[in-house]
Amino acid sequence: MEFNELIETRHSANNFLEDVQITVIDLEPIFEDIKLAPSAFNLQHAEYKVVLEKDLKERLC
């Protein structure tokens, strides 16, 4: 995919596929990589909250 095509087709991720479940095992390596990535405004100290329970997700929405 070309960079311009990526930009033009990118959308905000607010509505996810309901039948796709992400587990803690899936998330752990992602967060390990995030800690190593450079960030704007020196956000390496950022803290992320993960909500996996469906009813709690709905309440947060």
Secondary structure, 3 states (H helix, E strand, C coil): CCHHHHHHHCCCCCCCCCCCCCCHHHHHHHHHHHHHCCCHHHHHHCCCCCCCCHHHHHHHC
